[in-house]
């Protein structure tokens, strides 16, 4: 329970009952790297420096520059790991007035008689006697020293007396100093040691990739004084359905004989300060705990992600009977009337289904290198998150400071916190015996977190850590879940976030956080695809409990070097230094903005489908996006629509993002994004409804447009969809024009009273492939060794490579274009002599092959260099070879089957050759790549592409066949006039040369 200065019945502070003395400011300071003062504080004369509290060591110039400069994360400007000593002498402040005298002063308005004056005089004498006794060590108060924001261990001495040691990474360090500190001058010495006490180095509270191995006292130090007989911890159990609170309050101290009966009162005030509920209970003699129940009635206001109403709960302990009894103690804190539970696969907030639209907070603080103690800092984060439609945040292997929780309560964020643990070898494999020191520490942390966060309605979920177990979980993790339930059954718990398989077997959990990227049978490469008739049921249906998508999507975009000017604190973006050096050497710095725009567009388009796929999954409880902002470490993951400072990158507006990330979202199912001209575009509209309405329905008005021109429009009736359900409105079948290639936008809008739900998607239609008869059109013959070419050019000459002989010169057979998958000596000779060749580059024929996939890099290249594809979208330049193939110069779904899984040609050795269609390589590798390019070679001309053109089934797709035809006609025309030139050596440096006896 928070120890705040208490308030009287009229809302005024009772400062004499409870006081908080801030001890922030300048302290004497000493680094102790050799542990010379391990057992006792240094002498006063040994303290050689001063330091500010709150603050970190690095912020104030303590530490040394690191030996190295990280290429995969940021680097501290200064760092120090070891012990440090703080010392402060201070005068203990006396209470301004005693509580009894203050209360009598208030009563004088109603009773100005001589008896009250005499009582006031007697009480003043009693207070003086109490103070005198306190100075003798016979205190009538309790005192505790609170150290906020210290990592990892602290030890406290007060007036030379060793008080103890604390080691929490998750909550404040609290010491009972009642017997050690008295009125007058006092000295306290604090030893802070930031070394890794246990093997938990990957926890995000202090890994070098996130909050760093920081040291200091970053949240401040305070001395709290409370009555010796008073209110201890309060445990709140709200019942949102019934509109009532249950409070179990403990009592501290002993009631002196003859003190009379004790009464504990509970008063609940709304946000306007009005008393809306009150109750009290008499304490039995010797009672150490009391249970209070307070009903708010029909007007009770529930706390939710949409309406985060809070109450002020005032607890007041009286001696004597009725309101005339003397107040022994009084305290207040904010609580929310909220319930959160699982019902089957659904999560219920106040009895209503809720979908968690979440992101992962990885403890990233780019200016301080540690979690800040600034409520407005977190309030700004939550405002931005809410603007983008999020209602949930997961704390990845850390628990946030108190200001975070206060801001989350006010913003209506639903929070999953975690034990500070991301270490696989403690609970994995299943047969592993956990390190007893680690396990005992985590048990203590669990107790501390659950007790500390009890009053916060934003705290709804807790996990025992990140990715901790193998497929079958671990008994020790199950034990922690059971312990958590016993401590507070009003929250939901799970054994770990991300690992373990479903079905869950004997894994304990009220919910599960499983990857919808890669949990079998799903695959990362298929998390988003052009066909939108897929969902995540293959994983979500494996359990009868709620499933959240673990670290969802993780699509990366290009780096933005301009961000480095924002790093004005203790960290420098050292990962950027090597990247900028690479880009400069490659001559690509001038193209960074173009790559940022192209890859950012690609990220957003991919992200929309990845999120909507979860929304299309019946029974899915939500997702945790990794991330709404970039992640600085592990290779630097540029996965955010925001940078690490929570500033927008300009790649998507909040309004557009909310189209697919709001409480209610229109969805679309289709089997394909492309169609042949004249064939219909077929789609089905759905509504994922988690809004405030019990049911949402009406008419969905749709339109299919090309630019500003509406091609078709209509309306579909959507029958009322109950909250928490996925409703289907029906199908649309829209005929496309019989000619021309077109890019379409399908828009849908559901308009009800006071509410509009809208979304849009892209489609394309292409003319059916016209058989290319070069010979009949007088364009000469096409010779090919690729059987698939016969599908598109039926009159092509299809022969083995060996049959293309220099003795039988192709010009004698009027060969105007050669289409081949492999380069042979004879084919190269043909080009050098003035021929035109289209080389369909395949992976086996490339020297510097670079695999690609349509989707962006997963997380980042340095951490997952072996992933299928290491590129970040494409740049399609306007070029005659693409003809009227519809595109906006960036990746979109019409490119998917053309490039997914295809190799890119590396042009690093020929930087003067400009790509026609260019994959954007990841910024770590920064290769110059091409899906298509052209060049003059000798007297001839060479066109190279690596699109999916080499299998007959490839050329059955509308987009593939149409682009193949556009390129073929270009190559047969007089427009085929490359600007760049390559030597034979250049060509041989890119492609393997096959001898004339290679039969393909």
Secondary structure, 3 states (H helix, E strand, C coil): CCCCCEECCCCCEECCCCEEEECCEEEEEEEECCCCCCCCCCCHHHCCEEEEECEECHHHCCCECCCCCCCCCCEECCECCCEEEEEEEEEECCCCCCHHHHHHHHHCCCCCCHHHHHHHHHHHHHHHHHHHHHHCCCCCEEEEEEEEEECCEEEEEECCEEEEEECCCCCCEEEECCCCCCCEEEEEEEEEECCCCCCCCCCCCCCCCCCCCCCEEEEEEEEEEEECCEEEEEEEEEECCCCEEEEEEEEECCCCCCCCCEEEEEEEECCCCCEEEEEEEEECCCCCEEEEEEECHHHCCCECCCCECCEEEEEEEEECCHHHCEEEEEEEEEECCCCEEEECCEEEECCEEECEEEEEECCCCCCCCCCCCCHHHHHHHHHHHHHCCCCEEEECCCCCCHHHHHHHHHHCCEEEEECCCCCHHHHCCCCCCCCHHHHHHHHHHHHHHHHHCCCCCCEEEEECCECCCCCCCCHHHHHHHHHHHHHCCCCEEECCEECCCCCCCCCCECEEEECCCCCCCCCHHHCCCCCCCCCCHHHHCCCCCEEEEEEECCECCCCCHHHHHHCCCCEECHHHHHHHHHHHHHCCHHHHHHHHHHHHHHHHHHHHHHHHHHHCCCCCCEEEECCCECECCCCCECCCCECCCCCECCCCCHHHHHCCCCCEEEEEECCCCEEECCCEEEEEEEEEECCCCCEEEEEEEEEEEECCEEEEEEEEEEEEEECCEEEEEEEEEEECCCCCCEEEEEEEEEEECCEEEEEEEEEEEECCCCCCCCCCCCCCEEEECCCCHHHHCCCCEECCHHHCCCCCCHHHHCEEEEEECCEEHHHHHHHHCCCEEEEECCHHHECCCEECCCCCCECCCCCCCCCCCCEEEEEECCCHHHCCCCCCCECCHHHHHHHCCCEEEECHHHCCCCCCEEEEECCCCCCCEECEEEEEECCEEEEEECCCCCCCCHHHCHHHHHHHHHHHHHHCCCCCCCCCEECHHHHHHHECEECCCCCC
